Amino acid sequence: MEPHRKYDIVIFGATSFTGKYLVHEVLKALSNGDKFSWAIAARSVEKMEELLHSIGKDTGKDLSAVDKIIADVFNPPSLVAMAKQAHVILNCVGPYMQWGEAVVKACSEEGTHHLDLSGEPLFLGRMEQKYSAVAEDSGAYIVGACGFDSIPSDYGASYIQQNFEGDVNSIESFVDIGSDNSSVSTLHYGTWHSGVLMMHRIRELLPLRRQIAQDYHPPKPSYKLPFRPIQYRSEINSWCMFVPFPDGDVMERTQRYAFVKEKRKPVQTRAYIQFPSLLTTLFVLIGSFFLGLFAQFKFGLRLLEKYPKLFSLGYASHEGPSVEDMNKTKFTFTLVAKGWSEKKEHHDEPPNKVKILKVRGTNPAYGGTVTLFLQAAITIISERERMPSKGGVYSPGVAFARTTLIDRLNRNGVTFSLQK
């Protein structure tokens, strides 16, 4: 790597709710034998010092020597200065539609790899549209959705596709989130705010997707995947609801890249969320519809931003969940790949082969997410030769397809296991 880079990893927005847990994850990785240099970045030195002092008390470590970088999204030169010092920026400052582009711009121009946790399809699409060529020229990897959204589904889909041993027709992702205490909030306000803003600007997404995919004309699949927004699936023994964003959108980006850039036949993909009953599924579907409708209006957006606990029925709050509550929340992704055991150009018969991948972890909003986030950054540092040959704006399923990220995650509490 370039000798002038002082740090392997810089956590930007370290004083945020997510940033705090990411610093804990860094300390855990270093104690487990990972080797990398790191620093934190934020607007305020005082707040960074408070953060390090607080974490030092929690862990019994002296963190006073951790380097602190002043960087502010409203001060572009400070972002450039930060980017010049790092190999990888882990950007925790969301909502990304409001604050993310300035960081992506600085990293793309300086050849600094940039990972974020965005589940915001409008942001991800715009960054692809605006910075793909810039990042390719500089050699920077700009990879969004590197947390719970959407490494398990998207990178998992790439992994199951590579291990299918036949022709894959479709990959469907089903996520199940369960808690030992259903009365606790599970989301901090920042995560809720990102989702609300995404709903508010959803009408901008369709024309953007058309622009990005104007050269994408995939062949007609041999066997079209039926679409049912609500259905019972025997593979997971559960009711489920179709959710197009963010996992479905990110998985589609990966398949589009495979067809346009690598001339490979794309796979049909869908993403669903599981529920314990049909009644719960219908309730969430209707509630989501009205929340999305409410978010279209400015007064509705203001109310959703002001009263997250009320409108989320207690699942999101300004205070956020405690560590104890977060650790009670488990997640399981079930990826079901269907296709044919024999490879050929066209299949006349329905799919005759199934392979299932399970991805399991704890604390999807923060704990599992920061594990995914940090291990993705360590993978870039350690496995440059396995990453795409050129820089660019990538989905996780493209960026990490040939790496050993799954092995790293399996050693750190987010497990991937093929069942068939």
C-alpha positions as CSV (number, residue, x, y, z in Angstrom):
1,M,0.0,0.0,0.0
2,E,1.0,3.6,-0.4
3,P,3.7,4.5,2.1
4,H,2.3,8.0,2.9
5,R,-0.9,6.5,4.5
6,K,-0.5,6.8,8.2
7,Y,-3.5,4.6,9.3
8,D,-5.0,1.4,7.9
9,I,-8.4,2.3,9.3
10,V,-10.0,5.6,10.3
11,I,-13.5,5.6,12.0
12,F,-15.3,8.7,10.8
13,G,-18.2,9.6,13.1
14,A,-16.6,7.7,16.0
15,T,-18.7,9.7,18.5
16,S,-22.0,8.5,17.0
17,F,-24.0,5.7,18.6
18,T,-22.7,3.2,16.0
19,G,-19.2,4.6,16.1
20,K,-18.9,3.9,19.8
21,Y,-19.7,0.2,19.2
22,L,-17.3,0.1,16.3
23,V,-14.5,1.3,18.6
24,H,-15.3,-1.5,20.9
25,E,-15.1,-3.9,18.0
26,V,-11.7,-2.6,16.9
27,L,-10.4,-3.2,20.4
28,K,-11.8,-6.8,20.3
29,A,-10.2,-7.4,16.9
30,L,-6.8,-6.2,18.0
31,S,-6.9,-8.3,21.2
32,N,-7.8,-11.3,19.0
33,G,-4.6,-10.9,16.9
34,D,-5.7,-8.8,14.0
35,K,-3.0,-6.2,13.1
36,F,-3.8,-2.8,11.8
37,S,-3.2,0.8,12.7
38,W,-6.2,3.0,13.4
39,A,-7.5,6.4,14.4
40,I,-10.9,8.0,15.1
41,A,-12.3,11.1,13.4
42,A,-15.1,13.5,14.3
43,R,-15.9,17.2,14.5
44,S,-15.0,17.7,18.2
45,V,-11.8,16.8,19.9
46,E,-13.5,17.1,23.3
47,K,-16.2,14.6,22.3
48,M,-13.6,12.2,21.0
49,E,-11.6,12.4,24.2
50,E,-14.8,11.8,26.2
51,L,-15.6,8.8,24.0
52,L,-12.1,7.3,24.5
53,H,-12.2,8.0,28.3
54,S,-15.6,6.3,28.6
55,I,-14.6,3.2,26.6
56,G,-11.3,3.1,28.5
57,K,-13.2,2.9,31.7
58,D,-15.5,0.1,30.3
59,T,-12.6,-2.0,29.0
60,G,-9.8,-1.2,31.5
61,K,-7.6,0.0,28.6
62,D,-5.7,3.3,28.4
63,L,-6.9,4.8,25.1
64,S,-5.3,8.3,25.5
65,A,-2.7,7.6,22.8
66,V,-5.4,6.8,20.1
67,D,-5.0,9.4,17.4
68,K,-7.8,11.8,16.8
69,I,-8.6,13.5,13.5
70,I,-10.8,16.6,13.2
71,A,-13.1,16.1,10.2
72,D,-16.5,17.7,9.4
73,V,-18.9,17.1,6.5
74,F,-19.3,20.9,6.3
75,N,-15.6,21.3,5.9
76,P,-14.5,19.5,2.7
77,P,-10.8,20.2,3.1
78,S,-10.9,18.4,6.4
79,L,-12.4,15.4,4.7
80,V,-9.7,15.4,2.1
81,A,-7.0,15.7,4.8
82,M,-8.6,12.7,6.6
83,A,-8.8,10.7,3.4
84,K,-5.1,11.3,2.6
85,Q,-4.1,9.7,5.9
86,A,-6.1,6.5,5.6
87,H,-6.3,3.3,3.6
88,V,-9.9,2.7,4.6
89,I,-12.5,5.1,6.0
90,L,-15.4,3.5,7.9
91,N,-18.1,6.1,7.6
92,C,-20.6,6.1,10.5
93,V,-22.2,9.5,9.8
94,G,-25.7,9.1,8.6
95,P,-28.3,9.6,7.3
96,Y,-26.1,9.2,4.3
97,M,-28.4,11.0,1.9
98,Q,-27.7,14.1,4.1
99,W,-24.1,13.7,5.1
100,G,-22.5,10.9,3.1
101,E,-21.6,12.3,-0.4
102,A,-18.9,14.7,0.8
103,V,-17.0,11.8,2.3
104,V,-17.4,9.6,-0.7
105,K,-16.2,12.4,-2.9
106,A,-13.1,13.0,-0.9
107,C,-12.3,9.3,-0.8
108,S,-13.0,8.7,-4.5
109,E,-10.7,11.5,-5.5
110,E,-7.9,10.6,-3.0
111,G,-7.9,6.9,-3.8
112,T,-9.0,6.0,-0.2
113,H,-11.3,3.0,0.2
114,H,-14.7,3.9,1.7
115,L,-17.2,1.7,3.5
116,D,-20.5,2.7,4.9
117,L,-23.6,1.2,6.5
118,S,-26.1,2.8,4.2
119,G,-29.4,1.0,3.6
120,E,-30.6,4.0,1.6
121,P,-31.0,2.9,-2.0
122,L,-31.2,6.5,-3.3
123,F,-27.8,7.3,-1.8
124,L,-26.3,4.0,-3.0
125,G,-27.6,4.6,-6.5
126,R,-26.4,8.2,-6.7
127,M,-22.9,7.3,-5.5
128,E,-22.7,4.6,-8.2
129,Q,-23.8,7.0,-10.8
130,K,-21.6,10.0,-9.8
131,Y,-18.4,8.4,-8.6
132,S,-17.8,5.1,-10.4
133,A,-15.5,6.6,-12.9
134,V,-13.7,8.7,-10.4
135,A,-13.1,5.8,-8.0
136,E,-11.9,3.6,-10.9
137,D,-9.3,6.2,-11.9
138,S,-8.0,6.6,-8.3
139,G,-8.2,2.9,-7.4
140,A,-10.6,3.5,-4.5
141,Y,-13.2,0.9,-3.5
142,I,-16.4,2.6,-2.5
143,V,-18.6,-0.1,-1.0
144,G,-22.0,0.7,0.6
145,A,-24.3,-1.4,2.7
146,C,-21.5,-3.1,4.6
147,G,-23.5,-4.1,7.7
148,F,-26.6,-6.0,8.5
149,D,-27.8,-4.3,5.3
150,S,-26.6,-6.0,3.1
151,I,-23.6,-8.3,3.6
152,P,-25.5,-11.3,4.8
153,S,-28.0,-11.3,1.9
154,D,-25.8,-9.9,-0.9
155,Y,-22.4,-11.4,-0.1
156,G,-24.2,-14.5,1.0
157,A,-25.9,-14.7,-2.4
158,S,-22.5,-14.5,-4.1
159,Y,-21.2,-17.2,-1.8
160,I,-24.0,-19.7,-2.4
161,Q,-23.9,-19.0,-6.1
162,Q,-20.2,-19.9,-6.2
163,N,-20.9,-23.2,-4.3
164,F,-24.0,-24.3,-6.2
165,E,-22.3,-26.7,-8.7
166,G,-24.9,-26.2,-11.4
167,D,-27.0,-23.4,-12.9
168,V,-28.7,-21.1,-10.4
169,N,-32.1,-19.8,-11.4
170,S,-33.0,-17.8,-8.3
171,I,-31.8,-16.8,-4.8
172,E,-34.3,-15.6,-2.2
173,S,-33.2,-14.1,1.1
174,F,-35.4,-14.5,4.2
175,V,-34.5,-12.6,7.4
176,D,-35.8,-13.5,10.9
177,I,-35.2,-11.1,13.8
178,G,-36.1,-12.2,17.2
179,S,-35.6,-10.8,20.7
180,D,-35.9,-12.4,24.2
181,N,-37.6,-9.2,25.3
182,S,-40.1,-7.8,22.7
183,S,-40.9,-4.7,24.9
184,V,-37.5,-3.1,24.4
185,S,-36.5,-0.6,21.7
186,T,-34.1,-2.2,19.2
187,L,-33.1,0.9,17.1
188,H,-31.4,4.2,17.8
189,Y,-32.9,7.3,16.3
190,G,-30.2,7.6,13.6
191,T,-31.3,4.3,12.1
192,W,-35.0,5.3,12.2
193,H,-34.2,8.7,10.7
194,S,-32.4,7.2,7.8
195,G,-35.4,4.9,7.0
196,V,-37.8,7.8,7.3
197,L,-35.9,10.0,4.9
198,M,-35.6,7.1,2.5
199,M,-39.4,6.8,2.5
200,H,-39.8,10.5,2.1
201,R,-37.7,10.6,-1.1
202,I,-38.8,7.2,-2.5
203,R,-40.3,8.8,-5.6
204,E,-36.8,9.9,-6.7
205,L,-35.6,6.3,-6.8
206,L,-37.4,4.9,-9.8
207,P,-36.0,7.4,-12.4
208,L,-32.5,7.0,-10.9
209,R,-32.7,3.2,-11.2
210,R,-33.8,3.6,-14.9
211,Q,-30.8,5.8,-15.6
212,I,-28.3,3.4,-13.9
213,A,-29.8,0.3,-15.5
214,Q,-30.3,1.7,-19.0
215,D,-27.7,-0.7,-20.4
216,Y,-29.0,-3.7,-18.5
217,H,-31.1,-5.9,-20.7
218,P,-31.0,-9.4,-19.0
219,P,-32.1,-12.5,-20.9
220,K,-35.4,-14.0,-20.1
221,P,-35.0,-16.6,-17.3
222,S,-35.6,-20.2,-18.1
223,Y,-38.1,-20.4,-15.2
224,K,-39.6,-17.1,-14.0
225,L,-39.6,-16.7,-10.2
226,P,-43.2,-16.2,-9.1
227,F,-43.9,-13.0,-7.2
228,R,-46.1,-13.0,-4.1
229,P,-45.7,-10.1,-1.7
230,I,-47.0,-12.2,1.2
231,Q,-46.6,-16.0,1.3
232,Y,-46.0,-18.9,3.5
233,R,-42.7,-20.7,2.8
234,S,-42.1,-24.3,3.9
235,E,-38.3,-23.9,3.6
236,I,-38.3,-21.5,6.6
237,N,-41.6,-22.7,8.1
238,S,-42.8,-19.1,8.3
239,W,-44.9,-16.3,6.8
240,C,-42.9,-13.7,5.1
241,M,-43.3,-10.3,3.3
242,F,-41.4,-9.0,0.3
243,V,-39.2,-6.0,1.1
244,P,-37.5,-4.4,-2.0
245,F,-35.1,-2.2,0.1
246,P,-32.4,-2.3,0.9
247,D,-31.3,-6.0,0.5
248,G,-33.4,-6.6,-2.6
249,D,-32.0,-3.5,-4.3
250,V,-28.4,-4.3,-3.4
251,M,-28.7,-8.0,-4.6
252,E,-30.1,-6.7,-7.9
253,R,-27.1,-4.4,-8.3
254,T,-24.7,-7.3,-7.9
255,Q,-26.5,-9.3,-10.6
256,R,-26.6,-6.3,-12.9
257,Y,-22.8,-6.0,-12.5
258,A,-22.4,-9.7,-13.2
259,F,-24.2,-9.4,-16.5
260,V,-23.0,-6.0,-17.7
261,K,-19.3,-6.2,-16.6
262,E,-18.6,-9.9,-16.5
263,K,-21.0,-11.2,-19.2
264,R,-22.5,-13.8,-16.8
265,K,-26.1,-14.8,-16.8
266,P,-27.9,-12.9,-13.9
267,V,-29.8,-14.7,-11.2
268,Q,-33.3,-13.7,-10.1
269,T,-33.2,-12.4,-6.5
270,R,-35.8,-11.4,-3.9
271,A,-35.6,-10.4,-0.3
272,Y,-38.2,-11.1,2.4
273,I,-38.7,-10.6,6.1
274,Q,-40.2,-13.3,8.3
275,F,-43.0,-13.0,10.7
276,P,-44.6,-15.5,13.2
277,S,-48.1,-15.4,11.8
278,L,-50.2,-14.2,8.8
279,L,-51.9,-11.6,11.1
280,T,-48.6,-10.1,12.1
281,T,-47.4,-10.0,8.4
282,L,-50.6,-8.2,7.3
283,F,-50.3,-5.7,10.2
284,V,-46.7,-4.8,9.3
285,L,-47.6,-4.6,5.6
286,I,-50.5,-2.2,6.3
287,G,-48.5,-0.2,8.8
288,S,-45.6,0.1,6.5
289,F,-47.9,1.4,3.7
290,F,-49.4,4.1,5.9
291,L,-46.0,5.1,7.3
292,G,-44.6,5.4,3.8
293,L,-47.7,7.5,2.8
294,F,-47.4,9.7,5.8
295,A,-43.7,10.3,5.1
296,Q,-44.5,11.8,1.7
297,F,-45.7,15.0,3.4
298,K,-43.5,17.5,5.1
299,F,-45.6,17.6,8.2
300,G,-45.7,13.8,8.3
301,L,-41.9,13.7,8.0
302,R,-41.5,16.1,10.9
303,L,-43.8,14.1,13.1
304,L,-42.0,10.8,12.3
305,E,-38.7,12.5,13.1
306,K,-39.9,14.0,16.3
307,Y,-41.8,11.0,17.7
308,P,-39.9,7.8,16.7
309,K,-41.0,5.8,19.7
310,L,-44.7,6.5,19.0
311,F,-44.7,5.7,15.3
312,S,-42.4,2.7,15.6
313,L,-44.5,1.2,18.5
314,G,-41.5,1.4,20.7
315,Y,-38.9,-0.2,18.5
316,A,-37.0,3.1,17.9
317,S,-36.1,5.9,20.3
318,H,-33.7,8.8,20.7
319,E,-32.1,7.0,23.7
320,G,-31.6,3.8,21.8
321,P,-31.4,0.3,23.3
322,S,-29.1,-0.7,26.1
323,V,-26.2,-3.2,25.5
324,E,-28.1,-5.8,27.4
325,D,-31.2,-5.4,25.3
326,M,-29.3,-5.4,22.0
327,N,-27.5,-8.6,23.0
328,K,-30.9,-10.3,23.4
329,T,-31.7,-9.7,19.7
330,K,-30.7,-12.5,17.3
331,F,-30.9,-12.6,13.5
332,T,-30.9,-15.4,11.0
333,F,-30.8,-15.0,7.2
334,T,-31.9,-18.0,5.2
335,L,-30.8,-17.9,1.6
336,V,-32.6,-20.4,-0.7
337,A,-30.9,-21.0,-4.1
338,K,-32.9,-22.9,-6.7
339,G,-31.7,-24.1,-10.0
340,W,-30.5,-27.1,-11.9
341,S,-27.7,-29.7,-11.2
342,E,-26.7,-29.6,-14.9
343,K,-25.2,-26.6,-16.6
344,K,-26.6,-25.7,-20.0
345,E,-27.7,-22.7,-22.0
346,H,-31.5,-23.2,-21.5
347,H,-33.6,-25.4,-19.2
348,D,-37.0,-26.6,-20.3
349,E,-37.9,-28.3,-17.0
350,P,-38.5,-26.5,-13.6
351,P,-35.6,-26.2,-11.2
352,N,-34.5,-29.5,-9.7
353,K,-31.9,-28.5,-7.1
354,V,-32.0,-26.5,-3.9
355,K,-29.2,-25.2,-1.7
356,I,-29.6,-23.3,1.5
357,L,-27.3,-20.9,3.4
358,K,-27.9,-19.8,7.0
359,V,-26.3,-16.6,8.3
360,R,-26.7,-16.1,12.0
361,G,-25.6,-13.4,14.5
362,T,-26.5,-11.2,17.4
363,N,-27.6,-7.6,17.7
364,P,-28.3,-6.8,14.0
365,A,-28.6,-3.0,14.4
366,Y,-25.2,-2.6,16.1
367,G,-23.2,-5.5,17.4
368,G,-23.5,-7.8,14.3
369,T,-23.4,-4.8,12.0
370,V,-20.1,-3.5,13.4
371,T,-18.6,-7.0,13.2
372,L,-19.5,-7.1,9.5
373,F,-18.3,-3.5,9.0
374,L,-14.9,-3.9,10.5
375,Q,-14.1,-7.4,9.1
376,A,-14.9,-6.0,5.6
377,A,-12.3,-3.3,6.2
378,I,-9.7,-5.7,7.4
379,T,-10.4,-7.8,4.3
380,I,-9.6,-4.9,2.0
381,I,-6.3,-4.3,3.9
382,S,-5.3,-7.9,4.0
383,E,-6.5,-9.3,0.7
384,R,-6.0,-6.6,-1.9
385,E,-5.1,-9.2,-4.5
386,R,-8.5,-10.8,-4.1
387,M,-10.5,-7.6,-4.5
388,P,-11.7,-6.3,-8.0
389,S,-8.8,-5.4,-10.2
390,K,-10.0,-1.8,-10.5
391,G,-11.4,0.7,-8.1
392,G,-15.0,1.6,-8.4
393,V,-18.4,1.8,-6.6
394,Y,-19.3,-1.7,-5.7
395,S,-21.9,-3.8,-3.8
396,P,-20.6,-6.1,-1.1
397,G,-21.4,-9.2,-3.3
398,V,-19.1,-7.9,-6.0
399,A,-16.4,-6.3,-3.8
400,F,-15.8,-9.4,-1.6
401,A,-16.8,-12.2,-3.9
402,R,-13.3,-13.8,-4.1
403,T,-12.1,-12.9,-0.6
404,T,-12.2,-15.0,2.6
405,L,-14.5,-12.5,4.4
406,I,-16.8,-15.4,5.3
407,D,-13.9,-17.2,7.2
408,R,-13.2,-14.0,9.1
409,L,-16.9,-13.5,10.0
410,N,-17.2,-17.1,11.1
411,R,-14.4,-16.6,13.6
412,N,-16.0,-13.4,14.9
413,G,-19.6,-14.4,15.7
414,V,-21.5,-14.0,12.4
415,T,-21.7,-17.5,11.0
416,F,-22.3,-18.7,7.5
417,S,-23.2,-22.4,7.0
418,L,-24.3,-24.2,3.9
419,Q,-27.0,-26.8,4.6
420,K,-27.5,-28.5,1.3
